[in-house]
């Protein structure tokens, strides 16, 4: 067995355990240092992921696959965890106790995401999923002072359980239809239709739909989205950020593999489901975002809509589609992390997150306002921010596949989305604050904001290197 | 040539960065930086124009910006960033940088003491960069990117005085209206790429004629045409421009009169081959332009706000340009764009001078300003005469080109419509002049001539409004061997001509308009109130701008926002309600144990299971059918 294939997971798990230990050893007054240790450790892990990601490509007889696609996702997850850890320093400083466990849970959830992206077998898939979700549930309920946080945690655990049940049921049906848990065997078995060449196996159809539903929950696609606004609003802001960028991306990692390599296309049936999810998410997400007055709820609906755009990359197993999806995931990561970092810099750590609290931000902190502006413009898809090119890339591919109506609908809905992004921008730069005092932005938040804004503009103006990389990945995994 | 073009685009960007990051706190320095950069752009643009005059072939260079290789049947995605220098772009560069330069100097006086002085110059520089970038772009993708960027600058500048709620609202309206139009543009560009595999103007000009007659081409042309409709504020997207007058007046002069709103006309000229190959779109363009010209001019007849009169006049003149393009004369359209840039910027800056001096925008609260503000009054009158098309000022030549072009292409109806618009134009402009500048001075209205920073740009633009038209005159052609029509054209160069009959008719019409204004507002022989009362319903219709704003407001509030609220409500209330009934008994016993505030959870779960069931059933219908058989 070649353990170098799971080197990153091992190190991440080690980080999680060490963080727990540090929390125990460190003297009472100095426990905030676990946050810094966590951030530095994640940064080191990121360096490791780029410099020495492990040469082995599979583990446990192919149950666990460390291919370029998985590696790409792992780098995204580690970056997200690093940024979220930095963002959390301020939140955890306000906690009475259990500061170190917060970061340990973050690390455990990271391990889960990494396993999920490498899973090449239903069992590792499910283990990764739960390993990711359970720490996230605890993190969601972490703000014990807030009733909303506790409520959000409860909702999240119950609804996650339901979605896991659906997923497991689906996986068991697929197992029943194919007699195997390994992706390769399942795909081979399902390729041989049992009930006639055109139709496919009904077990596989129902199993496939249920598996899709399980992950549609994770990426918060309509109609499996209803948990996300409540939970984004209730959870501590950094945790909401991790849900939005980490957990959602992990869902896409799993979906990409399932859709491209495991489930049979079934005469276009499943891609019909993907299209329906995408259309519903774009329409419902963008429309509900319009009347929102709470920034975190607005972001929840906007990220539902973005899940819709990203699903467009999975409609057909095409290299350009996958490559566009990967590009979009990166720009989505930076834009969202930037916005959440800004919300978390407020006096109350972003607990309320009312849009009105952003009033006059332009005067109160020009730096934060400018970075926030760049991130919002990226999500709205206005050049030169990366969001514009990301959408263009995705939609050009959808149009090429002959689904012009789908591209046009996506554009139309992104047009609707301008209305709510511009409302937020207007509050930031054009409305007067009652309290005009300057906001002292914590240094960590400053760093995240600067990085997000730079990355967002940088990816928009010089997209070449990243697109070249995502194309190489797509070319390596899709034939 | 290419290097000069790149430099003239980047100079204002450098100014923007310098102001934003370094000189923000020193206002005088910020203004200097902005003005120097604009001057540099102007000098380079003139150099470019001289170069193109010597060698009309121009220059074209581009680099690959993003390239996604072709794989199998996938054609690949090649996007380049480049610079295209030709007579069209060189002329436009000169117009943009000249007006930008003059407006920046003017703003030294106009914006003096404003708390956002440095911010203002930063935005203006950013705008100059975006607009020049749009002008030299060599492909649709690049054009679209800069197109959005100018929209963003326009948003920032309309809302510059955001303390006023109306300004903040207007900026939002402008941005969103433009995005709706850009939706068409973007879909069109996507389709264009699907069909030809290229965004490049030069490449497309060779492949489009080959695809003539295809089913896709009309659709693409029509979709792309929607973009210019929005940016140039043509009906039905015109609603944003009058509201955009909430921005500082010099901004209205630069962005919402001379340059950005002309970008739509410019884009059509740039990709003229595309539109010219679809006669139906050309016809549509001509009639939308003609309609907007008439529609906006009629609204201008009853407006009271000096800037709004000018705004509707801009709409109407842009309509003229669309009409010219639509009847197939790119030269006439671009010629009118050029002359209009000068005299409309002049009129706006003149209006700014008046507003600066009096703090008043309602022309009926002004009066007798001519004696107190001599320079402004003269400059404004020259601008108005040029706009009305009085010989030999700039507007005369370009407007006659348009009227002649519509007549020669057989659009007699449009010609007559154009004459009607010319009459209205002369009337509403001189209604303004006789009311605000003539007559007795209003009591309590303090006014003084503006300082040199504001007066000098007025004089320069006044001079240009007098002579700019001559470059399209037969005299110019006789003296130098070329004229506007043989420099910028589509197909074959146009000889400049002076058709005495049409010239005489349109001059008579313009003089008639001025005369009627003199009778009604100068001599007050006919009471304007009586006319308004006599045409009551029509007057109200015009006063409410045909109720278009109300209709759009209703659509947003009743359709989009209500849609969002309805979904929100379904998400939370309907499903809750469903379970309020079903679960009432359990709820009663479990109220104390409940961890969540509402019974939403069961509702959410129901939706999840329901969706799975529906999807599974939908996908297996043929399977089930097969089994039952």
Interface residues (C-beta under 8 A of the other chain):
Chain A: X150 X151 X154 X155 X158 X159 X162 X163 X166 X195 X196 X199 X200 X202 X205 X206 X209 X210 X212 X213 X217 X223 X224 X226 X227 X230 X266 X269 X270 X272 X273 X276 X284 X287 X288 X289 X290 X291 X318 X319 X320 X323 X377 X382 X383 X384 X388 X389 X392 X393 X395 X396 X399 X400 X404 X407 X408 X411 X412 X415 X416 X418 X419 X422 X423 X426 X429 X430 X431 X432 X463 X464 X467 X471 X475
Chain B: X65 X66 X67 X68 X69 X71 X74 X75 X77 X141 X144 X145 X148 X149 X152 X155 X156 X159 X162 X163 X167 X168 X171 X172 X175 X176 X179 X180 X182 X183 X186 X187 X190 X191 X193 X194 X560 X561 X563 X564 X565 X567 X568 X571 X595 X596 X597 X600 X601 X603 X604 X605 X607 X608 X609 X610 X611 X612 X615 X616 X618 X619 X620 X622 X623 X624 X626 X627
